[in-house]
Amino acid sequence: MLISTATRLRTSESNPSLWPVSLSYGQVNLRPLSTRDEAAWSEIRQRSSQWLGPWDSTRPENSLEQQQSFRQLVKNFQRRARKGLLLPWAVYYAPDVGEKAVFCGQVTVSGISHGSACWGTIGYWIDQRWAGRGIIPLAVALATDFCFQKLSLHRIEVAIVPQNEKSLAVVRKLGFRHEARLSRYMHVGGQWRDHDLFAIHAEDVPEGLVKRLERRQQE
């Protein structure tokens, strides 16, 4: 069962609705991805290459975007986050009460659009050592609630390679609807891959996705 503690938001006083933002619920914390995470991030990516590699996005040969180092990636993320275009969170998890939280994954909301669209897209991954503990479903729920309740977005999407059963389990657990099969949607693992599109709307979870997830855990 999820620990029933209140979600805490820490935002900048000058821009209370945007970046930087940290979220926490029970043992799971979302913190802005930082250059300080580089060692842990790199260690996980190397150790879990077989677990994560098949589902990593890649660049086609004719891509105009250059490969970035971790530090370049973080700086680019931070710049876009300050413009309200992106929410790049590092996922931290405290295994037991009183223990120091450890870096274990990432949740990123991208493609944020306001105006007549009001949507965003969530991507996520987790260290294989911590998979199966409900960390990523809760992290995605936290991110979704922030988008709905604080950014007034209306729709959150997740696009997943159909063979990625672990990732599919997350959206199914959270109650995202399957809407479409997108042909050759994204370059993954060195080739253009079909993706299944899942979505949830703000009115689907008036009580919040975290609360719905907790309620389902108790059933």
Salt bridges, closest charged atoms under 4 A:
GLU38 OE1 - ARG71 NE 3.09
GLU43 OE2 - ARG47 NE 2.68
ASP56 OD2 - ARG45 NH2 2.37
GLU65 OE1 - ARG59 NH2 2.93
ASP127 OD2 - ARG47 NH2 2.83
ASP127 OD2 - ARG129 NE 3.18
GLU157 OE2 - ARG155 NE 2.74
GLU165 OE1 - ARG172 NH1 3.52
GLU179 OE1 - ARG155 NH2 2.54
GLU179 OE2 - ARG177 NH2 3.71
ASP196 OD1 - HIS178 NE2 3.35
ASP196 OD1 - ARG181 NE 2.33
GLU203 OE1 - HIS154 NE2 3.00
ASP204 OD2 - ARG177 NH1 2.59
ASP204 OD2 - HIS201 ND1 3.94
GLU207 OE2 - ARG215 NH2 2.71
GLU219 OE2 - ARG215 NH1 3.80
